[in-house]
Amino acid sequence: MKHPVLEDLRWRHTTKKYDSSRRVPKQDLDVFFEALRLSPSSINSQPWRFVVIESDEARARLDSTFVDRFLNNQPHVFDSSQIILFAYNPHYTREDYARVVDKQIEDGRIKPEDRESGFGAFIFAEMNTDENGDTSCWTKAQLYLALGNALHTLARLRIDATPIEGIDTQRVNREFAEELAGYRCDVALAIGYHHPEQDYNAKLPKSRKRLDDILFRI
């Protein structure tokens, strides 16, 4: 089957080695960042923060967090064009949702006089908040919606990417505590362009389960 969407998905792969001489142009970064902003989330909660690592100083700080079993991902720090820390709000509150409601008023989605009724959907956040005010299970799930959107957008732009859960989360969250501002990073995303000779994964055929093994129509 041929279709532009399928071509994008067949094109993308998890890059194992980046070409350090290439950087993503600003115009493509602008599209990518706007696509991140437009990512879907439950009740439009948007419980995320994206920290872009691109300066030499920030790369050196991130590099210092790679130790022991995480060392295999360390080359991406300097070889990729950017690494984005994907972070979620582990204690999402009514005050956090108020910023969403007020932005919807600003955008004309809700009338100012209907502001209070705009909080009706917040019950879904409350349903996913434990006795300690922890919303991690719910907000982290929303973050992965943004990650999926990011991967497809990058494929559309023909920008390579590597989702990285292989980070020392304690070290990363400690090192970038100021930038994360209470949000929690458990996954990062390297972007750029794969090395034409050294990225072995680019040469391998894509392999997925057959559709009738995963899709059941009733």
RAJOSUL-V400616 format. One record per residue. N is the residue number from 1. RES is the residue in three letters. SS is DSSP state (@ for helix, = for strand, . for the rest). OMEGA is omega in whole degrees, -180 to 180 (NA if undefined). D_CENTER is the distance of its C-alpha to the mean C-alpha in Angstrom with 1 decimal. Layout:
# RAJOSUL-V400616
n = (N,N)
res = (RES,RES)
ss = (SS,SS)
omega = (OMEGA,OMEGA)
d_center = (D_CENTER,D_CENTER)
This chain:
# RAJOSUL-V400616
n = (1,2,3,4,5,6,7,8,9,10,11,12,13,14,15,16,17,18,19,20,21,22,23,24,25,26,27,28,29,30,31,32,33,34,35,36,37,38,39,40,41,42,43,44,45,46,47,48,49,50,51,52,53,54,55,56,57,58,59,60,61,62,63,64,65,66,67,68,69,70,71,72,73,74,75,76,77,78,79,80,81,82,83,84,85,86,87,88,89,90,91,92,93,94,95,96,97,98,99,100,101,102,103,104,105,106,107,108,109,110,111,112,113,114,115,116,117,118,119,120,121,122,123,124,125,126,127,128,129,130,131,132,133,134,135,136,137,138,139,140,141,142,143,144,145,146,147,148,149,150,151,152,153,154,155,156,157,158,159,160,161,162,163,164,165,166,167,168,169,170,171,172,173,174,175,176,177,178,179,180,181,182,183,184,185,186,187,188,189,190,191,192,193,194,195,196,197,198,199,200,201,202,203,204,205,206,207,208,209,210,211,212,213,214,215,216,217,218)
res = (MET,LYS,HIS,PRO,VAL,LEU,GLU,ASP,LEU,ARG,TRP,ARG,HIS,THR,THR,LYS,LYS,TYR,ASP,SER,SER,ARG,ARG,VAL,PRO,LYS,GLN,ASP,LEU,ASP,VAL,PHE,PHE,GLU,ALA,LEU,ARG,LEU,SER,PRO,SER,SER,ILE,ASN,SER,GLN,PRO,TRP,ARG,PHE,VAL,VAL,ILE,GLU,SER,ASP,GLU,ALA,ARG,ALA,ARG,LEU,ASP,SER,THR,PHE,VAL,ASP,ARG,PHE,LEU,ASN,ASN,GLN,PRO,HIS,VAL,PHE,ASP,SER,SER,GLN,ILE,ILE,LEU,PHE,ALA,TYR,ASN,PRO,HIS,TYR,THR,ARG,GLU,ASP,TYR,ALA,ARG,VAL,VAL,ASP,LYS,GLN,ILE,GLU,ASP,GLY,ARG,ILE,LYS,PRO,GLU,ASP,ARG,GLU,SER,GLY,PHE,GLY,ALA,PHE,ILE,PHE,ALA,GLU,MET,ASN,THR,ASP,GLU,ASN,GLY,ASP,THR,SER,CYS,TRP,THR,LYS,ALA,GLN,LEU,TYR,LEU,ALA,LEU,GLY,ASN,ALA,LEU,HIS,THR,LEU,ALA,ARG,LEU,ARG,ILE,ASP,ALA,THR,PRO,ILE,GLU,GLY,ILE,ASP,THR,GLN,ARG,VAL,ASN,ARG,GLU,PHE,ALA,GLU,GLU,LEU,ALA,GLY,TYR,ARG,CYS,ASP,VAL,ALA,LEU,ALA,ILE,GLY,TYR,HIS,HIS,PRO,GLU,GLN,ASP,TYR,ASN,ALA,LYS,LEU,PRO,LYS,SER,ARG,LYS,ARG,LEU,ASP,ASP,ILE,LEU,PHE,ARG,ILE)
ss = (.,.,.,@,@,@,@,@,@,@,@,.,.,=,.,.,.,=,.,.,.,.,.,.,.,@,@,@,@,@,@,@,@,@,@,@,@,.,.,.,.,@,@,@,.,.,.,=,=,=,=,=,=,.,.,@,@,@,@,@,@,@,@,.,.,.,.,@,@,@,@,@,@,.,.,@,@,@,@,.,.,=,=,=,=,=,=,=,=,.,.,.,.,@,@,@,@,@,@,@,@,@,@,@,@,@,.,.,.,.,.,@,@,@,.,@,@,@,@,@,@,@,@,@,@,@,@,.,.,.,.,.,.,.,.,@,@,@,@,@,@,@,@,@,@,@,@,@,@,@,@,@,@,@,@,@,.,.,.,=,=,=,=,=,.,.,.,.,@,@,@,@,@,@,@,.,@,@,@,@,.,.,=,=,=,=,=,=,=,=,=,=,.,=,.,.,.,.,.,@,@,@,@,.,.,.,.,.,.,.,@,@,@,@,.,.,.,.)
omega = (179,177,-179,179,-179,177,177,-175,177,180,-172,174,176,-176,-179,179,-178,173,-174,-179,-176,178,-180,180,-175,-177,178,176,-180,178,-179,-179,177,177,175,-179,-177,-179,179,175,179,-178,-178,-174,179,-173,-172,174,-179,-179,-175,178,-180,179,178,-180,-180,178,180,178,179,180,-177,-178,-177,180,172,-172,-179,-173,-177,178,-175,-179,-180,-175,-177,-178,-178,179,176,166,-179,173,177,-175,-179,179,-177,179,-177,-173,176,178,176,-179,178,178,176,-180,-179,177,177,174,179,-178,178,179,178,176,-179,-178,179,-175,-176,179,178,180,-177,-177,-177,178,180,175,180,179,-179,178,-179,-175,179,-180,-179,180,-171,-177,-178,-176,177,177,178,-178,-179,169,178,179,177,177,180,-177,179,178,180,178,178,-180,-176,173,-180,-177,177,172,-175,168,178,174,175,-172,180,-180,-179,-179,177,-177,-176,-178,-178,-179,-179,172,177,175,-175,178,175,-179,177,180,174,177,-180,-179,-174,177,-173,180,-169,177,-175,-176,-180,-176,-177,177,178,-179,176,174,176,-177,-177,173,-174,-175,-179,-178,-175,NA)
d_center = (28.9,27.8,25.3,22.8,19.8,21.1,21.8,18.1,17.1,20.1,19.4,16.0,16.1,14.4,16.0,18.2,19.8,19.0,21.7,21.8,24.1,21.6,19.1,17.0,19.3,18.7,19.3,16.4,14.0,15.3,14.6,11.0,10.4,12.6,10.8,7.6,10.4,12.0,9.5,11.8,12.3,15.5,18.2,15.9,15.0,11.7,11.6,8.7,8.8,7.2,9.8,10.7,13.1,15.8,19.2,21.6,21.9,18.2,18.1,21.2,19.9,16.9,19.4,21.6,19.3,19.6,22.7,24.4,22.5,19.3,21.3,20.5,17.0,18.6,19.7,16.3,16.4,19.2,19.2,15.8,15.6,12.7,10.3,7.3,7.3,4.6,7.7,9.6,13.2,15.5,18.5,17.8,21.2,23.3,23.1,19.4,20.0,22.9,20.8,19.3,22.8,24.2,21.8,22.8,26.4,25.8,24.4,27.4,25.8,27.8,31.2,31.8,34.5,32.2,29.8,30.7,30.4,26.8,26.0,27.3,23.9,23.1,25.1,22.1,20.4,23.8,24.1,21.0,22.2,24.4,27.6,25.9,23.5,20.5,17.9,15.3,15.8,15.1,12.3,10.3,11.0,9.7,6.2,6.4,7.8,5.1,3.5,7.3,8.0,6.2,8.3,11.3,11.3,11.4,14.1,15.9,16.1,17.2,14.7,14.1,11.0,10.8,8.3,10.1,11.1,14.4,14.2,16.9,15.0,18.3,18.8,15.4,15.6,19.2,18.9,16.4,17.8,19.0,15.8,13.8,16.8,16.8,13.2,12.2,9.9,10.1,7.6,7.0,6.6,10.1,11.2,14.9,17.9,19.3,22.7,25.3,27.4,25.5,22.4,24.2,21.4,21.8,25.4,25.0,25.3,22.5,23.4,22.5,24.7,27.2,26.4,29.4,28.0,25.0,26.1,29.0,30.5,32.9)
